[in-house]
Amino acid sequence: MSTPAPLALDRGATPWLFAAALATTLPHVEHQPVWLSAMSGLLLLWAGWLWHRNQRLPGTWLLAVIATLGCSAVFVEYRTLLGRDAGVSMLVMFMAMKLLELKSRRDGMIIVTLGYFLLLTHYFYSQSIPTGLWLLLALWLVTATLVRLHGGPAATPRATLRYAASLIVQALPFMLVLYLLFP
């Protein structure tokens, strides 16, 4: 089944989605089990290879099996699917899996949304200045990915990054008010 043209994902937006997924999941490597980091890395590499070779994405059944195995492994690791560590593990796994079903702009939006959630989860483990700086850069990249998804192929990477930076600067006063009211 083919995706209608207005809803189809622009091929040029896919590298942005991969970069956003990598920037938001990579710092979790030090807090996640080794098997999860390996599984996420393999899924990301597989999705990148399929995109680069312009090959067909895996079917629904295979993705369902991978999701079931991943959720089962998280349950075995943490003895629950709830809580901080199990929840973050599930988000990391789902981010990597979502890259294997990129067909429409909606799929790209889900990756961007997962990216924003994963940015917040980094603060569960560290609130240091280097973490904050990394997350600001990752926020810029995820926002630029969102802009690229909706900006179309005509926008250059420099223009996309500049526009994303201006959006973040405009949001800073609101972020500061929220920080003061809800520290």
C-alpha positions as CSV (number, residue, x, y, z in Angstrom):
1,M,0.0,0.0,0.0
2,S,1.4,3.4,-1.0
3,T,1.2,6.6,1.1
4,P,-0.5,9.5,-0.6
5,A,2.0,12.2,-1.8
6,P,1.1,15.0,0.6
7,L,1.5,12.6,3.6
8,A,4.5,10.7,2.3
9,L,7.8,11.3,4.1
10,D,10.4,13.2,2.1
11,R,13.5,11.1,1.6
12,G,15.7,14.1,2.5
13,A,14.0,14.3,5.9
14,T,15.0,10.8,6.9
15,P,18.7,11.6,7.8
16,W,17.4,14.3,10.1
17,L,15.1,11.7,11.8
18,F,18.1,9.3,12.2
19,A,20.2,12.1,13.7
20,A,17.5,13.1,16.1
21,A,17.0,9.5,17.2
22,L,20.7,9.0,17.7
23,A,21.1,12.3,19.6
24,T,18.3,11.5,22.0
25,T,19.1,7.8,22.7
26,L,22.9,7.8,22.7
27,P,23.3,9.3,26.2
28,H,21.1,6.6,27.6
29,V,23.8,4.0,26.7
30,E,25.5,4.5,30.1
31,H,22.2,3.9,32.0
32,Q,20.7,1.1,30.0
33,P,21.5,-2.6,30.0
34,V,24.1,-3.6,27.4
35,W,21.6,-5.8,25.5
36,L,19.3,-2.9,25.1
37,S,22.0,-0.6,23.8
38,A,23.1,-3.4,21.4
39,M,19.6,-4.0,20.2
40,S,18.9,-0.3,19.7
41,G,22.1,0.1,17.8
42,L,21.4,-2.9,15.6
43,L,17.9,-1.7,14.8
44,L,19.2,1.8,14.0
45,L,21.9,0.4,11.7
46,W,19.4,-1.9,10.0
47,A,17.0,0.9,9.4
48,G,19.8,3.1,8.1
49,W,21.0,0.4,5.8
50,L,17.5,-0.2,4.5
51,W,17.1,3.5,3.9
52,H,20.5,3.9,2.2
53,R,19.8,0.9,-0.1
54,N,16.2,2.1,-0.7
55,Q,15.0,-1.3,0.2
56,R,11.6,-2.3,1.5
57,L,11.0,-1.9,5.3
58,P,10.2,-5.0,7.4
59,G,6.6,-6.2,7.6
60,T,4.2,-5.8,10.4
61,W,4.6,-9.3,11.7
62,L,8.3,-9.1,12.0
63,L,8.0,-5.8,13.8
64,A,5.4,-7.3,16.1
65,V,7.8,-10.1,17.0
66,I,10.6,-7.7,17.6
67,A,8.4,-5.6,19.9
68,T,7.2,-8.6,21.8
69,L,10.7,-9.9,22.3
70,G,11.9,-6.4,23.3
71,C,9.1,-5.9,25.8
72,S,9.6,-9.4,27.2
73,A,13.3,-8.7,27.6
74,V,12.6,-5.4,29.5
75,F,10.2,-7.3,31.7
76,V,12.7,-9.9,32.5
77,E,15.4,-7.3,33.1
78,Y,13.3,-5.1,35.5
79,R,10.5,-7.4,36.6
80,T,8.0,-4.8,35.5
81,L,7.1,-2.6,32.5
82,L,6.4,0.3,34.8
83,G,8.8,2.7,36.6
84,R,11.6,5.0,35.6
85,D,14.2,2.5,34.3
86,A,11.8,0.1,32.5
87,G,9.9,3.1,31.0
88,V,13.0,4.7,29.7
89,S,14.2,1.4,28.3
90,M,10.9,1.0,26.5
91,L,11.1,4.5,25.0
92,V,14.7,3.8,23.8
93,M,13.6,0.5,22.2
94,F,10.5,2.0,20.6
95,M,12.5,4.9,19.2
96,A,14.9,2.4,17.5
97,M,12.0,0.3,16.2
98,K,10.0,3.3,14.9
99,L,12.9,4.0,12.4
100,L,12.0,0.6,10.8
101,E,8.5,1.8,9.8
102,L,9.2,5.3,8.4
103,K,6.7,5.7,5.6
104,S,4.8,8.9,6.3
105,R,5.2,12.3,7.8
106,R,3.1,11.0,10.8
107,D,5.9,8.4,11.5
108,G,8.4,11.2,11.4
109,M,6.3,13.2,13.9
110,I,6.2,10.2,16.2
111,I,10.0,10.1,16.2
112,V,10.2,13.8,16.9
113,T,7.7,13.4,19.8
114,L,9.6,10.4,21.2
115,G,12.8,12.5,20.9
116,Y,11.3,15.3,23.0
117,F,10.2,12.7,25.7
118,L,13.6,11.1,25.6
119,L,15.3,14.5,26.2
120,L,13.3,14.9,29.4
121,T,14.2,11.4,30.6
122,H,17.9,12.3,30.6
123,Y,17.3,14.4,33.7
124,F,16.2,11.3,35.6
125,Y,19.9,10.3,35.6
126,S,21.9,13.5,35.6
127,Q,21.3,17.2,36.0
128,S,24.8,18.3,35.4
129,I,25.9,21.2,33.2
130,P,27.4,19.0,30.5
131,T,24.0,17.1,30.4
132,G,22.2,20.4,30.1
133,L,24.5,21.5,27.2
134,W,24.1,18.2,25.4
135,L,20.3,18.4,25.8
136,L,20.2,21.9,24.5
137,L,22.1,20.8,21.4
138,A,19.8,17.8,21.0
139,L,16.8,20.0,21.5
140,W,18.0,22.2,18.7
141,L,18.5,19.1,16.5
142,V,15.1,17.6,17.3
143,T,13.4,21.0,16.7
144,A,15.3,21.4,13.4
145,T,14.1,17.9,12.4
146,L,10.5,19.1,13.1
147,V,11.1,22.2,11.0
148,R,12.5,20.0,8.2
149,L,9.5,17.7,8.3
150,H,7.2,20.6,7.7
151,G,9.5,22.9,5.7
152,G,9.8,20.7,2.6
153,P,12.9,19.9,0.6
154,A,13.5,23.5,-0.5
155,A,14.9,24.5,2.9
156,T,18.6,24.2,3.2
157,P,20.2,22.6,6.3
158,R,21.5,26.0,7.4
159,A,18.1,27.7,7.1
160,T,16.5,24.8,8.9
161,L,19.0,25.1,11.8
162,R,18.7,28.9,11.9
163,Y,14.9,28.7,12.1
164,A,15.0,26.1,14.8
165,A,17.4,28.2,16.8
166,S,15.0,31.2,16.5
167,L,12.1,29.1,17.8
168,I,14.1,28.0,20.8
169,V,15.2,31.5,21.6
170,Q,11.6,32.6,21.4
171,A,10.6,29.9,23.8
172,L,13.3,30.7,26.4
173,P,11.2,33.2,28.4
174,F,8.4,30.7,28.6
175,M,10.8,28.0,29.8
176,L,12.3,30.3,32.4
177,V,8.8,31.2,33.8
178,L,8.0,27.5,33.9
179,Y,11.3,26.8,35.7
180,L,10.6,29.4,38.3
181,L,7.0,28.3,38.9
182,F,7.7,24.5,38.7
183,P,11.4,23.9,39.5
